[in-house]
Amino acid sequence: MKKIWIHKARSFREAEQFDDCYYMAKSPSERLSDIQLCRELYFQLKGRKYESRKGLRRVIRIIQQAQG
């Protein structure tokens, strides 16, 4: 059975600090895995079934400055 734990904070600032410490204690691959899980859940809720665990989308926009 999966364990569930709760942290009760006294303020929003304390809750943010707890979240920051929690995620910074994880390895980069664990953090990416958590983001990917959130991404998959989002696509499930939106009814998009074609998304997979391929990874995060990478988008590059090239913007040219106006000459002048």
N, C-alpha and C positions, 0 to 999 in steps of 0.2 A: 504494500500500500504506500502511496506517495505521501510524504510528509508535507504539511502546509504550516508555515509559520507567519506570524503577524508582528509587526513593529508598530507600537502606538507612540506617536510623536506628540509633543506638547504644542508645536507650532509648525507652520508650513516650512519655515527655514530649517528647523530641525529635521523634518521629513526629507527635504532636499539634500541636506548633508548626509543623512543616512543612505539615501539612494546613491549619491555620488561615491561614498565609501564602498558600498556594496558592489557597484559595477566596476570600480577601479581595482578591487581585489580579485576580479576575474581575469583570466587570460584574454588576450585579444581574440583568439578563436572562439572562446566561450561567449564573448560579447557579440561577435558577428552571428553566432548561432542563435542567440536570443533575438537579435534584430530580424534574422531570417524567419524565426518562428512567428514573430509579430506580423511580419509581412505576409506570411502564408495564411494566418488567421484573418487578416484584413481581406485578402483576396477571396477567402472562403465566404466571409460575410457579404461581400459584394457579388458573389456568384460567378467569379472568374475561375474557371477550372483549368485553364491552359497554363497558368503560372506554375513553376516548379522550383526546386531547390537549386537551380542553376547559379544563383547568386544575385547580388544587387545589380541593378541596372547602372550602366555607366553612360552618362550623357555629356557630350562636349558641345558647347556652342561657340562658334567663332563669330566674333563681333568686330566689324571694321569701323574704325573711327572716321568721322566725316572729315574730308580734306578741307582745310581752310584756314 
